[in-house]
Amino acid sequence: MGIAGSKTLSTTLHNCTLWKADRSPACRSVMMALDAMNLSLTEVDVDIDKDEHNLPEIVAMNPFRTLPILKDRELILRDSHAISTYLASRYDESDKILPQDPAGRSLVDQLLHYDSGILQPRYYVSVYPILYENCRYVMPQPIEDIEKSYQDLETMLTGHLWLSGSWLTLGDITVAATISTSNVLVPVDKQRFPLLSNWLYRMSEQAFFVTANKKGLSEFTNRIDTGKISGLNEFKKCPRSSLTRRSTGGTLSET
Ligand SMILES: N[C@@H](CCC(=O)N[C@@H](CS)C(=O)NCC(=O)O)C(=O)O
């Protein structure tokens, strides 16, 4: 399963483990990148709602207490953007989703910095009061800020199918994880942001979006709509492979 759903064989990264939570957009961006590159590794679910990201073994790897975390032999990375670019530059041979030429690469980096510096902080300001402070609504200022991002992205998409230009890259994948999640809180208005809305639809049709984003997104939506944690019995802190996740269409099942 590649970007266009091709049936090339998956490469298993035997030394790599990813600690992640499906409802987290940062984690889903890495999972989508893995699926787009046909890479598999061991995935371990960490339940943020049960505070598992504060367990000593997780904090030892990431004192910032955030997910995702990647371990490749002795290397530990604790930022989704660094993780995805590391995996792509080390293990992806296609040179497609992370171009090797400096100009193409800089366009992707630009989007990743935009996600990390602008989109993610605006998303967290909007969602944390709902997730952790019993707030039921997104406040007016965060709505305004998120809509400013939608306007930025609408401008970036003028004359382009993809945020990175003529083909889909890690930049699109990363932004799609954040925006598809922000969209649950502050819906992308089709009339005001037609290019962004169409781009999000195109992204949602990609095979990797179905296998790696859809389930976590509906878990997140359910959490926001009801305040409840869906499918509690599905949260298991046991390893499974990326391949298993993909073969079940993004749903969790035992290996
Ligand atoms: N810039 C970091 C952000 C990571 C981050 O903040 N992750 C969130 C989940 S999306 C988290 O772990 N939050 C902890 C919490 O909700 O308590 C990245 O992209 O990896």
The ligand as an SDF file (V2000), in Angstrom:
LIG
                    3D

 20 19  0  0  0  0  0  0  0  0999 V2000
    5.4580   18.8850   18.2280 N   0  0  0  0  0  0  0  0  0  0  0  0
    5.2010   17.5980   18.8040 C   0  0  0  0  0  0  0  0  0  0  0  0
    3.8840   17.6570   19.5640 C   0  0  0  0  0  0  0  0  0  0  0  0
    3.6020   16.3600   20.2820 C   0  0  0  0  0  0  0  0  0  0  0  0
    2.3930   16.4980   21.1770 C   0  0  0  0  0  0  0  0  0  0  0  0
    2.1440   17.5460   21.8100 O   0  0  0  0  0  0  0  0  0  0  0  0
    1.6470   15.4070   21.2570 N   0  0  0  0  0  0  0  0  0  0  0  0
    0.4140   15.4330   22.0230 C   0  0  0  0  0  0  0  0  0  0  0  0
   -0.6100   14.5630   21.3780 C   0  0  0  0  0  0  0  0  0  0  0  0
   -1.0940   15.2180   19.8120 S   0  0  0  0  0  0  0  0  0  0  0  0
    0.6500   14.8840   23.3740 C   0  0  0  0  0  0  0  0  0  0  0  0
    1.4370   13.9720   23.5260 O   0  0  0  0  0  0  0  0  0  0  0  0
   -0.0590   15.4280   24.3600 N   0  0  0  0  0  0  0  0  0  0  0  0
    0.0050   14.9620   25.7000 C   0  0  0  0  0  0  0  0  0  0  0  0
   -1.3030   15.1930   26.3700 C   0  0  0  0  0  0  0  0  0  0  0  0
   -2.3320   15.3640   25.7030 O   0  0  0  0  0  0  0  0  0  0  0  0
   -1.2960   15.1360   27.5980 O   0  0  0  0  0  0  0  0  0  0  0  0
    5.1360   16.5430   17.7020 C   0  0  0  0  0  0  0  0  0  0  0  0
    4.7750   16.8930   16.5810 O   0  0  0  0  0  0  0  0  0  0  0  0
    5.4920   15.3790   17.9660 O   0  0  0  0  0  0  0  0  0  0  0  0
  1  2  1  0
  2  3  1  0
  2 18  1  0
  3  4  1  0
  4  5  1  0
  5  6  2  0
  5  7  1  0
  7  8  1  0
  8  9  1  0
  8 11  1  0
  9 10  1  0
 11 12  2  0
 11 13  1  0
 13 14  1  0
 14 15  1  0
 15 16  2  0
 15 17  1  0
 18 19  2  0
 18 20  1  0
M  END
$$$$
